[in-house]
């Protein structure tokens, strides 16, 4: 099915041209993002298998073909057969059922999602910093960063997880600026949809519900104490947050909600067992960072967070392929150094601070169950565009040790 694959590339190229025309200010960025991603897709398919283009990527594609080769009805009968995280293969099976098997179709869709991530990063950065220079930096970084190019060119879920996260965060930021409930609804829908790709990211909806609950509690009681009046809107939102939270607590397991069983103290041992199971392979974390008891687990949360974000470190490298991970870790160290050294600017910007809170929260959630830096690199890449956006205004100063005056609105 080479022909249908080429047609899909042409269609995606046409959509990319339309996006470049619509967003003229970043037209070159959009075009570059497409060229890099489609080139990587073609190289992986016809020249050499790229990193992470093997077992997982081929597994998702193979299952899509096995489920879709006998037609749409058979394909739909396999939906959720292996759980929600295989939803990507379920959707891909419908495409195969209609058009036949062509990995290039699926890769082209991933490429398009990756290109639109660049657009979303640009939009989100403008809303956060109010400057087009910071937004352009964010867009360029998302467009050319190798790991993001890689995961936008494979038959994997990562790029769609990143897209939903960016889209959800855009509406969280819009809500923080306008307090419009339509933005709350869209953000929660985007975060909740992560259940179909990676349940860990769906925890972002829990954090957002917590922020909503805290904010409208403050509004409600301030109005009640100072004005002796009942703020009906705040009251209804508080009740809604409580009901949604209760629903998640009761039905989390049936929804494949991550770590739900671990909320019970008696199941901390389950959490420790899962982490130990992930501690395998050449990229495994050092044994001292893997807990054996609940107390060790709590004490090692911060070291594990550092390992999740910045590993592999020089002493972890045992083969040449780990050098790529090491370079990625160096980039993360530079980004977080940039953020930490300009924390006062970030704290003074409510939108940037919200992004930082989400990044730290999600990083902590993912670091809990990760036991090797190969998996860690893949998971932290999902949040990388958000980190780029937070650090964008300060990267120049950190890279070149310049004391260039910041111009932030």
C-alpha positions, -999 to +999 in steps of 0.1 A: +000+000+000+028+024-009+004+046-030-020+053-001+010+061+021+023+087-004-012+102-007-013+106+031+020+124+030+007+148+004-025+154+024-005+162+055+019+184+035-012+203+022-026+208+057+009+220+069+009+245+040-025+258+052-013+261+088+018+280+076-005+303+056-028+308+086+000+315+111+023+335+088+045+346+117+057+311+123+054+298+088+090+288+085+089+271+119+058+251+108+075+241+075+107+231+093+087+210+118+071+191+089+103+186+070+122+172+100+093+150+111+084+135+077+121+129+070+125+110+102+094+090+094+107+080+060+142+072+074+126+050+101+104+032+075+128+027+046+164+033+058+172+024+094+151+019+125+153+049+148+156+047+186+123+035+200+111+027+165+114-010+173+094-031+198+068-006+210+062+012+177+060-020+157+038-036+184+012-008+181+013-010+143+011-048+142-019-050+166-036-024+144-032-046+114-042-078+132-074-062+144-082-043+112-073-067+084-107-084+085-128-052+082-143-025+103-168-047+122-141-071+133-118-042+142-145-026+164-150-059+182-114-056+195-119-022+210-105-021+246-097-058+243-062-051+258-073-021+279-076+017+274-038+023+267-042+003+234-068+027+221-042+041+197-040+007+180-078+004+181-082+037+161-054+027+138-071-006+131-101+013+117-078+032+093-063-001+082-097-017+078-106+011+054-074+018+035-053-013+040-020-017+058+004+012+054+025+023+084+032+056+065-004+066+069-001+063+107+033+080+107+018+109+086-009+114+112+018+115+139+037+140+118+006+162+115+000+160+153+037+170+159+034+200+136+002+211+154+021+208+187+044+236+174+013+258+167-001+250+202+032+258+218+033+291+200-002+300+211+003+289+247+036+309+250+019+340+237-009+336+264+017+330+291+044+356+283+025+381+260+056+384+237+060+371+203+098+367+207+093+342+236+066+324+216+088+321+185+116+306+207+092+281+221+079+271+187+114+267+173+125+246+202+095+223+198+100+221+160+137+212+160+143+192+192+154+157+182+134+137+208+101+155+199+109+150+162+115+113+169+082+107+187+063+127+161+075+103+134+068+069+149+036+048+152+034+056+189+011+075+213+035+100+226+028+129+202-009+127+208-004+127+246+017+158+241-009+175+219-037+169+244-015+182+272-007+214+253-043+219+243-055+213+279-029+237+293-038+263+268-073+263+282-061+262+318-042+294+311-071+310+293-093+302+323-068+317+346-070+349+326-107+351+318-124+327+343-147+315+316-162+281+323-160+269+287-122+269+292-126+247+323-147+223+303-123+220+274-093+216+297-109+188+317-120+171+284-085+173+271-069+160+303-095+132+308-090+121+272-055+111+282-070+080+297-072+066+262-035+071+255-016+071+289-036+072+321-007+088+340-013+121+321-050+120+331-039+129+366-036+165+353-074+166+355-072+158+392-047+187+398-069+211+378-100+201+398-080+207+430-070+242+418-106+249+408-118+237+442-093+259+461-099+290+440-137+289+442-137+280+479-117+312+484-142+332+463-172+316+481-160+322+516-147+357+509-181+366+496-199+349+525-177+366+552-172+400+537-205+406+519-227+382+538-239+369+504-239+335+488-219+333+455-241+307+437-216+301+408-188+294+432-210+271+453-221+251+422-185+247+410-174+235+444-202+209+445-193+198+410-156+194+419-166+173+449-189+151+428-163+146+401-137+138+427-160+113+444-167+097+411-130+093+403-123+079+438-151+053+434-146+043+397-109+050+392-100+013+388-127+006+362-116+037+343-079+025+343-071+056+363-034+054+373-022+045+407-057+044+421-051+013+442-020+029+456-041+056+474-048+030+500-020+027+526-023-011+526-013-011+489+020+008+491+036-026+488+020-029+454+035+004+444+070-008+455+065-040+436+056-022+404+086+001+407+109-028+412+094-046+382+103-015+361+139-017+374+153-037+346+177-036+316+209-017+308+191+016+315+180+006+350+183+031+378+209+024+405+197-002+430+200+022+459+172+044+445+147+015+445+127+013+477+121-019+497+098-004+524+072+023+525+095+045+545+123+042+519+098+049+492+089+083+508+125+092+515+135+084+479+108+104+462+130+134+456+161+115+444+138+096+420+123+128+407+158+141+399+167+108+382+134+110+362+141+145+350+179+145+345+193+110+341+213+092+328+242+108+346+278+101+335+282+072+360+250+056+345+263+053+309+272+017+301+268+017+263+270+042+234+232+046+230+230+060+265+250+091+254+219+104+236+199+101+268+228+118+286+226+148+262+189+150+267+194+150+304+219+179+300+193+199+281+168+193+310+194+204+335+200+236+315+162+242+312+156+238+349+186+259+358+171+286+336+138+282+354+152+281+389+175+311+383+145+332+371+120+319+396+110+354+408+099+362+372+079+330+369+062+334+403+052+370+393+035+356+362+004+335+373+001+317+340+038+307+339+036+296+376+006+274+368+025+257+340+054+250+364+030+235+390+016+211+364+051+201+353+063+194+388+032+175+397+032+153+366+069+147+369+064+135+404+036+112+393+056+097+365+088+093+386+069+072+411+067+041+388+096+046+365+126+024+372+149+031+342+160+062+324+150+048+290+113+049+300+119+081+319+132+099+288+101+089+269+078+101+296+095+134+304+095+142+266+057+145+269+061+176+292+091+191+273+071+216+252+056+230+284+091+233+300+103+250+268+075+276+272+083+283+308+120+287+301+118+304+267+123+341+278+154+331+299+172+306+276+194+332+258+206+346+291+216+312+305+232+298+273+253+329+266+257+342+302+242+375+291+225+400+314+201+410+287+172+429+302+140+409+302+110+424+285+080+405+299+045+417+299 
